[in-house]
Amino acid sequence: MSGFEQLFPGRLPRLVMFDLDGTLIDSVPDLAVAVDNMLLKMGRQPAGLESVREWVGNGAPVLVRRALAGGIDHSTVDDGEAEGALAIFMEAYSESHELTVVYPGVRDTLKWLHKQGVEMALITNKPERFVAPLLDQMKIGRYFKWIIGGDTLAQKKPDPAALFFVMKMANIPASQSLFVGDSRSDVLAAKAAGVKCVALSYGYNHGRPIAEESPALVIDDLRKLIPGCLDLAAEITLPDAVQPPSGNAIVVVTRKLWMKVIKALARWRWRA
């Protein structure tokens, strides 16, 4: 049974809102490069990919403060130092997104929802200036009617303000809406807005299993939301999982086919 069939029996949600980083795209490699560039320019040691992976999810200012602190707890970081570091980070991150990729199944799912007439929105804590260009670069921007960045409104996730804003703009109630994310902030925002939440197990949740946050459903591939998704996933992964037959086998099949054709022609000529 697909995710939609479990959460919305007999129908589809009218509105699906998505998180971005860790849900639709893996942006950590580019974020890590920008963080390390920032730290090096400040005379510090680089943090590395795995550390940055645990720090992302709460917006650029928090990511920068965690990088300066060298951990999740950033309460002792000087505000003035953090402000200067943020400017360096923003400049570094704006230079390139070449390492960012779309997760498997994302384009299939967005395309399917679009064909079904489901409204879609993007709600992320990433600064707004980066969001639309990145979506266009990943070739998924055209699917979203509303895009809310981390600085679009006064509040960001886990505050539910962005979810309420989008639902109001779409004129769709929480009971007919769904939020899809990967982190504690996403689950808390959805619960506060009264919206069912689907969480991706592969995303960024500060090193903790997302199931601990008790979303309505946890999946490891976005296509598992779609009815018939198991068949779709099998169709997509089959070429990688099953080796094609050898060239000899193909020749044998071809010869058998030709023999049948020759025999059929011989019978036709004999009857004639």
N, C-alpha and C positions, 0 to 999 in steps of 0.2 A: 504494500500500500504506500502510495507516495505521500510526501509531506503535506501537500495541499489536501489530499483526501482525508488525512488524519485530522488536520486542524480546521478545515472548512468542508465538512461532508456535504456532497451534493452541489457544491458551488465553488467558485474561486473568490479570493479576496478582490475587492475592487481597486485597492491601492497597496502596493508593495514598496516599502522604503528600505533602502540599502545603506549600510556603512560602506566605506571605500577600502581603506588600508587594512589588509588582513582578511577581507571579505571578498572583494572583487579583484584586487590587485595585490601582488607582493612587492611592496615599495621599500622594504627594509634595506636592500643593498644600496640604493641611492641615498637613503636617509643616513645610513652608516658612513658613507663616503663624506657627506656634508658634515656630520658630527665630528668625524676624525679631522677633517680640514679645519674646522672651528677650533678644536682642542689644540692642534699643532700650531695654529696661528697665535694661540694664547700661551704657548710654551708648555703645554701639557702632553701627556702620553695619549695616543689614540685609544678609543674604547673598544673598537672591534665590532664585528657583525652581531655576534651572539648577545653581547650586552645591550646593544641598541634594540635588538629584537624584543627584549624584555621591558624596555623603557617606553616604547611607542604606545599610542592609543589615547592619550589625553591632550593632544595638541602640541604645537611646536614650542611654546614657552615652557611647558612642563618637561618635554623631552630635553630641552637645552639645560634646564636646571638639574635634571637627573644626570645628564652627562657631566656637568660640573661637580656634582656630588659623588659621582661614581656609583650610584645606586638608586633604588626607588625613592627612598626618603631624601628629600631635597630641602628640608626645613631650615638648614643652617646656611644655605647659599645666600650670598649677598645680593640684594636686589639690583644694585647698580652694575655689578659684574654680570649678572644674568641678562640685563638689558643690553649691554654691549655684546655679549656672546650671542644673543638672539639675532642681532643685526648681522653678525658674521655668518651665522648659520643660514639665515634666509638668503643671503647673497650666494653662498656656496650651493644651496639646494636648488636655486633657480637656474643654475648653469646647465644641468643635465639630468635627464631621467632615463638614460639609456639602459640601465640595469633593471628597471621596473617591468614586470610582466603581468599579464592577466592570468588568473588561475584557470585550470581546466574546468570546462563546463559552464563558465560564466556567460560567454557569448551565446551559447546554445539556449541557456535559460532566459536571458534577456530578450532574445529574438522570439522565443516561444511566448513569453508574457505579452510582448508587443503585438503579436498576431492575435492573441486572445482579447485584446482591447483593455488589458489591465494597466491602470495608471502607475507610473513609477517615479520615485524621487530618490535623491541621494542626500544623505545627511552624514557629514563627516566633521571631525575636529581638525582636519587639515586646513591651514589658512586658505581663504577663498581664492586668492590670486593664483594659486597653483592648481586648483581643482579642474576648471573647465579645460585649460590647455592639456592637462594630463589625460583627461577623459577622451579628448579628441585624438591625442597621440595613441591611446590604446584602442581607438575606434569603437568606443561604446557610449560616447557622449550623447548621441542622437536619441537614446532610449529614455532619457530622463527629462521630465517636464519641469521639475523643480530641483534646484541644487542649493543646498545650504552648507556653507563652510563653517569652520570653527569660529570665525570672527564676523559672520553674517549677522548674527543676533548677539545680544548682550550675554546670553548664556550658551554654554556648550554642553554636550553629553558628559555626565549622566543626567543633567537637567533635561526634562522632557519638552522644553519650550519649542525646539525645532520640530518635533513630531506633532505637537499641537498646531503649530503654524502651518505645516504642510497639509494636515487633515482639514484645517479650516479653509485653506486655499482650494483644496480639491473638493470640498463639501462632501466628504466621506467620513462616516463615523468610525470610532476605534474598533467597533465590532466587525467591521468589514475591511480592516486594515491589518497589515503584517509588517513587522520590522525584522530585517535580516542583518546580523552582525557577527562579531567574533570575540568581543571582550565584555568584561564586567560592566563597563560604562554603557554599552549597547543594551544589555539585558536590563539594567537598572532604569535606563531611560524608557524602554518599552513598557516595563511594568508600571512605572509612574504615569505613563500616558494611557494605561489600560489597553495596550496593544499586545497581541501575541507575538512572541519573539522566537525566531529560528536562529540558532548559533552554529557557526562553522567551527569544526574541531581543529582545523589547520592554521587558524589565525594567531593573532597576538593577544595574549591575556596575561602578560607579566609572568610567564612561566607556569601558570596554573591551569589545570583542565577546566574548560569552559562549562562542563557539566556541573561543576560545583556551584554555579550561579543559578541553577535550576531554570533554564529557559524552557519554553514549551516543547522544543525539539532540538536535538543536536544531530547534525549530518556532516559527512566528510566530502560531499560533492554537491554543488548547487543543483545539479540535474535531478537529485533525489526529491526535489519538490514537485517535479512534473509527473503527472500520471503516465505510466509506461516507461518511467525513467530507467528501470533495470534493463529493459530491452535496448533503450537508447545507449546506455553506458556500455553494454555488451557490444553493441555495434561499433562503437567508437574505439574500444580498447582491443577488439579482436585482432586487428593487424599486428599489434605489438605483442600480443600474448601467444599467438599461434604462428609458427613458421610456415611459410608457403611451401607447397610441394616442390620437389626437385625438378630440374629441367627434364630429366628422363621420364618422370611420371607424366608431365605434360605431353611429351612426345607420344607416350603410349596411348593416352586418351585420344590424342589427335589421330593416330593411326587407326584406332578402333572405329572412330567416327567415319574416317574415309573408307574403311572396309565396308561399313554398313551402307554408305552411299554407293560404292561400286557394286555391291551385291544387289541393291535395289535397282540400279540401272540395268544390270544383267538380266534380272527377272522381267523388267519392263520390255527389253529387247527380245527376250525369248517368247513372251506372250504376243508381241507384235508380229 
